[in-house]
């Protein structure tokens, strides 16, 4: 007997897959119709997700078309999570999207959509978004965009600057990642209080900027960081003054008496802002380009 050609084999597999999916769809429609008629509101449609088989069984059902079946489940999940009348649907995010990952680990969109749903709909970062995004990074080590999503969500929702830095650092080291991932690294370093490290990163961004806008932004951060670093140095001298004299100086010029020889004004000639009641030193607000930094209680 003449062996079957690969083309004919592929057609047979496609027909089998189409028939299997058609039968599955028909059974699903019949089951929904039956349960809704018999149980009504006592059987919410969200429970239908419980009947999704395990990945090993779906692998058999797919008859070799794992990616196609992953596409079908992914499209269904978009509709499923777009139905806001199902209050329990978020309980099954991990089940659905890890199932898709079992079928097609290299399919990146489901990981990112799951993270989006977890953060913006469920407000769950550590037990929902990050585990799925970490799975995506494990299966796709070159997916810098998944690392960026995880870093942004860590910053946006939890203000977890350390974890956000770790993800942005990972993203920036992946070949092909855009240069702005290093800018995010620099910003997170500043948020963590590592001002010198942030300054060095922003200098690197300024030197390697792919366009003039990025260069101007980097130089603006460099300008502000240098002012904050100088303010922190004066702050240390205020603390030293208190240690030596036993009281907080009322004026920064009193620091000269214990040996401080550095500037008390910024390069523009504006004096550093000093609050004796709080013993706090800050750059003059008119000297800063990014004025929202003044809203933080402490930057070091």
C-alpha positions as CSV (number, residue, x, y, z in Angstrom):
1,X,0.0,0.0,0.0
2,X,1.3,3.4,-0.9
3,X,2.0,5.5,2.2
4,X,-0.1,8.5,2.7
5,X,1.4,11.9,1.8
6,X,2.0,14.5,4.5
7,X,-0.6,16.7,2.8
8,X,-3.3,14.1,3.0
9,X,-2.4,13.3,6.6
10,X,-2.7,17.0,7.5
11,X,-6.1,17.2,5.9
12,X,-7.3,14.2,7.8
13,X,-6.1,15.7,11.1
14,X,-7.8,19.0,10.3
15,X,-11.1,17.3,9.5
16,X,-10.9,15.3,12.8
17,X,-10.1,18.5,14.7
18,X,-13.0,20.3,13.1
19,X,-15.4,17.5,13.8
20,X,-14.2,17.2,17.4
21,X,-14.6,21.0,18.0
22,X,-18.0,20.9,16.4
23,X,-19.2,18.1,18.6
24,X,-17.7,19.8,21.7
25,X,-19.5,23.0,20.9
26,X,-22.8,21.2,20.2
27,X,-22.6,19.3,23.5
28,X,-21.7,22.6,25.3
29,X,-24.8,24.3,23.9
30,X,-27.0,21.4,24.7
31,X,-25.6,21.2,28.3
32,X,-26.1,25.0,28.8
33,X,-29.7,24.8,27.5
34,X,-30.5,21.8,29.8
35,X,-29.0,23.3,32.9
36,X,-30.6,26.7,32.4
37,X,-34.0,25.2,31.9
38,X,-33.7,22.8,34.8
39,X,-31.8,24.9,37.4
40,X,-32.2,28.5,36.2
41,X,-30.5,31.0,38.4
42,X,-29.4,28.2,40.8
43,X,-26.7,27.2,38.2
44,X,-24.7,30.3,37.2
45,X,-23.0,30.1,33.8
46,X,-19.7,30.7,35.5
47,X,-19.7,27.1,36.7
48,X,-19.3,25.9,33.1
49,X,-15.6,26.6,33.4
50,X,-15.3,23.8,35.9
51,X,-15.9,21.4,33.0
52,X,-12.7,22.4,31.2
53,X,-10.6,19.3,31.1
54,X,-7.0,19.1,32.1
55,X,-4.3,20.0,29.7
56,X,-3.3,16.3,29.1
57,X,-6.8,15.5,28.0
58,X,-7.1,18.6,25.9
59,X,-3.8,17.5,24.3
60,X,-5.5,14.3,23.1
61,X,-8.6,16.2,22.0
62,X,-6.5,18.6,19.9
63,X,-5.2,15.7,17.8
64,X,-1.9,17.6,17.3
65,X,-3.4,21.1,16.8
66,X,-2.5,22.4,20.3
67,X,-2.0,25.9,19.1
68,X,-5.3,26.1,17.4
69,X,-7.1,24.8,20.5
70,X,-5.2,27.3,22.6
71,X,-6.5,30.0,20.3
72,X,-10.1,28.8,20.7
73,X,-9.9,28.7,24.6
74,X,-8.1,32.1,24.6
75,X,-10.9,33.7,22.5
76,X,-13.5,32.1,24.7
77,X,-11.8,33.5,27.8
78,X,-12.1,37.0,26.4
79,X,-15.8,36.6,26.1
80,X,-16.0,34.8,29.5
81,X,-14.3,37.7,31.3
82,X,-16.3,40.2,29.4
83,X,-19.5,38.9,31.0
84,X,-19.8,41.0,34.1
85,X,-22.9,39.2,35.4
86,X,-20.7,36.4,36.6
87,X,-19.4,37.5,40.0
88,X,-17.3,34.4,40.5
89,X,-15.5,34.3,37.2
90,X,-12.2,35.7,38.7
91,X,-11.7,32.5,40.8
92,X,-10.7,30.6,37.7
93,X,-8.2,33.0,36.1
94,X,-5.3,30.8,37.0
95,X,-7.0,27.6,35.9
96,X,-8.0,29.0,32.5
97,X,-4.7,30.7,31.6
98,X,-2.4,28.0,32.9
99,X,-4.4,25.6,30.8
100,X,-3.7,27.7,27.7
101,X,-0.1,27.8,28.7
102,X,0.0,24.0,28.8
103,X,-1.3,23.8,25.3
104,X,0.9,26.6,23.9
105,X,3.6,27.8,26.3
106,X,5.0,30.2,23.7
107,X,1.7,32.0,23.3
108,X,2.4,35.4,25.0
109,X,-0.9,37.2,24.8
110,X,-2.8,35.1,27.3
111,X,-0.2,35.7,30.0
112,X,-0.4,39.4,29.5
113,X,-4.2,39.5,29.4
114,X,-4.4,37.4,32.6
115,X,-2.1,39.9,34.3
116,X,-4.2,42.8,33.1
117,X,-7.4,41.2,34.4
118,X,-5.8,40.4,37.8
119,X,-4.5,43.9,38.3
120,X,-7.3,46.1,36.9
121,X,-10.3,44.0,37.6
122,X,-9.4,42.0,40.7
123,X,-6.7,44.2,42.3
124,X,-4.7,41.1,43.0
125,X,-1.0,41.3,42.2
126,X,1.0,38.8,44.3
127,X,-1.4,35.8,44.2
128,X,-2.8,36.4,40.7
129,X,-0.9,38.6,38.2
130,X,2.7,37.9,39.1
131,X,2.5,34.0,39.2
132,X,1.0,34.0,35.7
133,X,3.5,36.5,34.4
134,X,6.3,34.6,36.0
135,X,5.1,31.5,34.2
136,X,5.1,33.4,31.0
137,X,8.7,34.5,31.6
138,X,9.7,31.0,32.4
139,X,8.3,29.7,29.2
140,X,9.4,32.7,27.2
141,X,12.8,33.9,28.6
142,X,13.1,36.4,25.7
143,X,9.7,38.1,26.3
144,X,10.8,41.5,27.6
145,X,7.3,42.8,27.3
146,X,6.0,40.3,30.0
147,X,8.8,41.4,32.3
148,X,7.8,45.1,31.7
149,X,4.1,44.3,32.5
150,X,5.2,42.6,35.8
151,X,7.4,45.6,36.7
152,X,4.8,48.2,35.8
153,X,2.1,46.4,37.8
154,X,4.4,46.0,40.8
155,X,5.0,49.8,40.7
156,X,1.4,50.8,39.8
157,X,-0.6,48.7,42.2
158,X,1.7,47.9,45.1
159,X,4.4,50.6,44.9
160,X,6.7,47.7,45.4
161,X,9.7,49.5,44.0
162,X,12.2,46.7,44.7
163,X,10.2,44.1,42.9
164,X,9.5,46.5,40.1
165,X,13.2,47.2,39.7
166,X,13.9,43.5,39.5
167,X,11.5,43.0,36.7
168,X,12.6,46.1,34.8
169,X,16.2,45.0,35.3
170,X,15.3,41.6,33.8
171,X,13.5,43.2,30.9
172,X,16.5,45.6,30.1
173,X,18.9,42.6,29.9
174,X,16.8,40.7,27.3
175,X,18.2,41.2,23.7
176,X,15.9,43.4,21.7
177,X,14.4,45.2,24.7
178,X,13.7,48.9,24.1
179,X,16.1,51.5,25.7
180,X,13.3,52.9,27.9
181,X,13.5,49.8,30.1
182,X,16.7,51.2,31.5
183,X,14.9,54.5,32.2
184,X,12.4,52.5,34.3
185,X,15.3,50.9,36.1
186,X,16.8,54.3,36.9
187,X,13.4,55.6,38.2
188,X,12.9,52.6,40.5
189,X,16.5,53.0,41.8
190,X,15.6,56.6,42.7
191,X,12.4,55.5,44.4
192,X,14.4,53.0,46.5
193,X,16.6,55.8,47.7
194,X,19.7,54.6,45.8
195,X,20.3,58.1,44.4
196,X,23.9,57.5,43.2
197,X,22.9,54.3,41.3
198,X,19.9,56.1,39.8
199,X,22.2,59.0,38.7
200,X,24.6,56.6,37.0
201,X,21.8,54.9,35.2
202,X,20.3,58.2,34.0
203,X,23.8,59.2,32.8
204,X,24.0,56.0,30.8
205,X,20.5,56.7,29.3
206,X,21.6,60.3,28.4
207,X,24.7,59.0,26.7
208,X,22.9,56.3,24.7
209,X,19.6,58.1,24.1
210,X,18.1,57.1,20.7
211,X,16.4,60.5,20.3
212,X,16.6,64.0,21.6
213,X,13.5,63.7,23.8
214,X,14.9,60.8,25.8
215,X,18.1,62.7,26.2
216,X,16.3,65.7,27.6
217,X,14.3,63.6,30.0
218,X,17.5,61.9,31.2
219,X,19.3,65.2,31.7
220,X,16.4,66.5,33.7
221,X,16.5,63.6,36.0
222,X,20.3,64.0,36.3
223,X,19.7,67.7,37.3
224,X,17.2,66.8,40.0
225,X,19.2,63.9,41.4
226,X,22.3,66.0,41.8
227,X,20.2,68.4,43.9
228,X,18.7,65.7,46.0
229,X,22.2,64.1,46.6
230,X,23.5,67.5,47.7
231,X,20.5,68.0,50.0
232,X,21.1,64.6,51.5
233,X,24.7,65.5,52.2
234,X,23.6,68.7,54.0
235,X,21.0,66.6,55.9
236,X,23.9,64.4,57.2
237,X,25.7,67.4,58.5
238,X,22.5,68.6,60.3
239,X,22.4,65.2,62.0
240,X,26.1,65.5,62.8
241,X,25.5,69.0,64.3
242,X,22.9,67.6,66.6
243,X,25.2,64.8,67.7
244,X,28.0,67.2,68.5
245,X,26.0,70.2,69.9
246,X,22.8,68.5,71.3
247,X,20.4,70.7,69.4
248,X,19.1,71.2,65.9
249,X,20.6,74.2,64.1
250,X,18.1,76.9,63.3
251,X,20.0,78.0,60.2
252,X,22.1,75.9,57.8
253,X,24.9,78.5,58.0
254,X,25.5,77.2,61.5
255,X,27.0,74.0,59.9
256,X,30.1,76.0,59.1
257,X,31.0,76.0,62.8
258,X,31.5,72.2,62.7
259,X,33.5,72.1,59.5
260,X,31.0,71.9,56.7
261,X,32.5,73.6,53.6
262,X,30.1,72.6,50.9
263,X,27.5,74.8,49.1
264,X,24.3,75.9,50.8
265,X,22.8,77.0,47.5
266,X,22.2,75.1,44.3
267,X,24.0,76.0,41.0
268,X,21.2,78.5,40.2
269,X,21.9,80.3,43.5
270,X,18.7,79.3,45.3
271,X,19.2,78.2,48.9
272,X,18.3,74.7,49.9
273,X,15.0,74.6,51.8
274,X,15.4,73.8,55.5
275,X,12.8,73.0,58.1
276,X,14.4,73.2,61.6
277,X,11.3,71.7,63.2
278,X,11.6,68.5,61.1
279,X,15.4,68.8,60.7
280,X,14.8,68.3,57.0
281,X,16.7,69.6,54.0
282,X,15.3,69.7,50.4
283,X,16.2,71.4,47.2
284,X,14.4,74.7,46.5
285,X,11.1,73.8,44.8
286,X,11.8,76.2,41.9
287,X,15.1,74.4,41.2
288,X,13.4,71.0,40.6
289,X,12.2,70.0,37.2
290,X,10.1,67.1,38.4
291,X,8.2,68.8,41.3
292,X,6.1,65.7,42.3
293,X,9.2,64.5,44.1
294,X,8.4,67.1,46.8
295,X,5.3,65.1,47.8
296,X,7.3,62.2,49.2
297,X,8.2,62.4,52.9
298,X,11.7,61.3,52.3
299,X,13.8,60.4,49.3
300,X,16.8,58.9,51.0
